[in-house]
Structure formats: structure tokens, C-alpha cells
Amino acid sequence: MVLPRTGGRGILRGKPGENGYRCAIEYLMQGEASQEGDLVRDQRPGRFPPPSPGGQISKVTRNAAGMSQDLEVSPDVDFARLSEVLVVVAPAPPADPEAGAHQGASPSHGLGVYR
């Protein structure tokens, strides 16, 4: 995500909470001049899905010892009314070349049939 006013960039992640949907921007450098009320926008022009509006910064916490600052964002999106969702998942781990070679007497976890 990008802050249009300053050009600062960070990663927007969902943040579960008791009071509805919230987001947080992570890895925004300490020197970026962010403030409550700043707009947050998607930085992916020309991709599918089209750039989303993002939201507004609702809380800024600057950590004196850290390199980044913590920003809480109130999203512009009503998550209950979304018609399309893009889910990003991690790639599958590489196959174990020795998977067929191990014939243990019992499974290491879960249920198993003993013969």
C-alpha cells in the first residue's frame, strides 16, 4: 500500500478485532511523515483486480526503538458486501525425494493403522 500524500509504502494486513474490521500497515519506515486521516491506496496499477481504495489511517504509533511505525487503518471497503475476493497463499513446499523410502513402524502424528 502507498500513502499518496507522502509516497510512503508498506504492507497492509488484516487485523482481527472486537469492533469490526481493521487493518494495519507494517514496515512503513520511521521517517515517513504519516498522520491520522491520511489516505491509503493500493499501489498495483494495471493489475487484476483493479487498485482498491484502501482506507484512512486511524491511529499512528511511533516506536522510538524500532525502524518502522505502526499504523492502524480503517478500511474503505464494506467486507460484508464484497463480490470478488483474491486469496494469496504460499507456494507448496518442495516434494521430499525420500518420501517413499521411509517405512516407519508407526506414524509420527495423526491416526494410523497398525499391521
C-alpha positions in Angstrom: 0.0 0.0 0.0 1.1 3.6 -0.6 0.3 6.8 1.2 -0.4 9.2 -1.7 0.4 12.3 0.4 3.9 11.3 1.2 4.7 8.4 -1.2 5.5 6.1 1.8 5.0 2.4 1.2 4.2 -0.5 3.5 2.3 -3.8 3.7 -1.4 -3.8 4.6 -2.5 -6.8 6.7 -5.8 -7.6 8.2 -6.1 -7.3 12.0 -8.9 -9.1 13.8 -10.7 -7.2 16.4 -13.8 -7.0 18.6 -15.0 -3.8 16.9 -15.3 -4.8 13.3 -12.7 -5.0 10.5 -9.4 -3.2 11.0 -6.1 -3.3 9.1 -2.5 -2.4 10.0 0.3 -1.1 7.8 3.6 -2.8 8.6 7.1 -1.9 7.5 6.5 1.8 7.0 9.8 3.5 7.8 10.0 5.7 10.9 11.0 8.7 8.8 7.8 8.8 6.8 5.5 11.7 7.8 2.3 9.8 8.3 -0.6 11.2 10.3 -4.2 10.3 11.3 -6.6 10.9 8.4 -4.0 10.2 5.6 -5.4 8.1 2.7 -4.1 4.7 2.0 -4.3 3.3 -1.6 -3.3 0.2 -3.5 -0.1 0.5 -5.4 -0.8 -2.0 -8.2 -1.9 0.0 -11.2 -3.0 -2.1 -14.2 -3.3 -5.4 -12.5 -6.3 -7.6 -11.7 -8.2 -6.9 -9.5 -8.1 -3.1 -10.2 -6.5 -1.0 -7.5 -8.6 -0.8 -4.4 -9.3 2.3 -2.4 -7.7 1.1 0.9 -8.8 3.3 3.7 -7.7 6.0 6.1 -5.1 6.0 8.9 -7.0 6.0 12.2 -4.0 5.6 14.6 -0.3 6.2 14.4 2.1 4.7 16.9 5.8 5.6 16.6 8.3 3.2 18.2 11.3 5.1 19.5 13.5 1.9 19.4 12.2 0.5 16.1 12.9 1.2 12.4 9.2 1.3 11.4 6.0 2.7 12.8 2.7 1.0 13.5 -0.4 2.4 11.6 -3.9 1.3 12.1 -6.2 1.7 9.1 -10.0 2.0 8.9 -10.8 0.3 5.5 -13.0 2.0 2.9 -14.4 -1.4 1.9 -17.5 -2.9 3.4 -16.3 -6.5 3.7 -19.9 -7.8 4.1 -20.7 -6.6 0.5 -17.7 -7.8 -1.5 -18.5 -9.5 -4.8 -14.9 -10.7 -5.6 -12.0 -11.7 -3.4 -8.4 -12.5 -4.3 -6.8 -15.0 -1.9 -3.0 -15.2 -1.9 -1.5 -18.4 -0.5 2.1 -19.6 0.0 3.5 -22.0 -2.6 3.5 -25.7 -1.7 6.7 -27.0 -0.1 9.0 -29.0 -2.4 8.5 -32.7 -2.7 10.6 -34.9 -0.4 12.7 -37.1 -2.7 13.0 -39.7 0.1 9.2 -39.8 0.8 8.8 -43.4 -0.4 11.9 -44.7 1.3 10.8 -44.3 4.9 8.7 -47.2 6.2 8.3 -46.5 9.9 6.6 -48.9 12.3 4.1 -46.2 13.4 3.0 -42.8 12.1 4.7 -39.8 13.6 1.4 -38.0 14.0 -2.3 -38.4 13.5 -4.2 -41.7 13.2 -2.8 -44.7 11.6 -3.5 -48.4 11.0 -1.0 -50.8 12.7 -0.4 -54.1 11.0 
